[in-house]
């Protein structure tokens, strides 16, 4: 049974008076991390798409870069997106439910926020309403300001791409501190380690992309200090 079939089963009761909030509550009682993570990105992505008033094709394409949707599962994915987009509940309720669902693994919440940045910046522009949306989700998830700046630096062309922000360090960090932080982040975001820990494979894809940015930031700092 594919993840999209399981997602469709999760939403079997929706449309008979059940709200998205109640779906998330039900998932907390019967958690399945990959399904929960995928639905979380779809639901919050749908709400974020409404933040700037329109859903752009590039945003849909960005979503597909994270979630590989087989042609036969297109309807299931679209159904969940439209449910979230048209649900009268606000995004904050979704975010609170998701934060509770992954309360024991803040890294998953940070990767989810990573995915939302990926979708929001797909058109190369971070709309002020999208930024406000992302900042509020960050607060609800309990993601630190430094982690948020690090994510923004990876995606936002209007945000200074400071390699120290990517590594979450101050510019006056010693060479040893830079090296230690880089190694720690590489270990934390290594796909094999994350898979072994049961992190949803969709989150692992995001972590793999982040790993490249971490390595690039480390090399940039080394080059700056060698100059």
FENQUILIN-V183146 format. One record per run of one state. SS is the DSSP state (alpha for helix, beta for strand, coil for the rest). FROM is the first residue (numbers start at 1). LEN is the number of residues. If there is no record, write none. Layout:
BEGIN
ss;from;len
SS;FROM;LEN
SS;FROM;LEN
END
This chain:
BEGIN
ss;from;len
coil;1;2
alpha;3;8
coil;11;3
beta;14;1
coil;15;3
beta;18;1
coil;19;1
alpha;20;10
coil;30;3
alpha;33;19
coil;52;5
alpha;57;10
coil;67;4
alpha;71;16
coil;87;4
alpha;91;11
coil;102;4
alpha;106;18
coil;124;4
alpha;128;14
coil;142;3
alpha;145;11
coil;156;7
alpha;163;5
coil;168;7
alpha;175;15
coil;190;1
alpha;191;6
coil;197;4
alpha;201;26
coil;227;1
END
